[in-house]
Amino acid sequence: QSFLIDHGMTLLGAEPNWRLGAILPADALFLLEMGSVLIGFIASLAVLRRIADNTHEDGRMATRAMAPWLALLALIAVLAVALFTLPMEMRGMMAG
């Protein structure tokens, strides 16, 4: 709404209605974020497993080859969860 008003278009009214800002409650957004991280981790794990199986004929060797990448994937997922648990005010403070 603000974008349209800033550009001289009053299709949605002359003043922005800030009550419309939150489409989903914060709890639902948090669950959506955590679900996205989990789905991304599982998909990355599936890709990693497929690459390891195609590269190594021996299953034990494939699992050993996956270990460092699995640790990296887990670290990225944990950091994503930590970032999403920060309050929004904390995320924007560095911008000034």
Secondary structure, DSSP 8 states (H G I E B T S, - for coil): -HHHHHTT--TT-SS--GGGS-SS-HHHHHHHHHHHHHHHHHHHHHHHHHHHHHH-SSHHHHHHHHHHHHHHHHHHHHHHHHHHHS-HHHHHGGG-
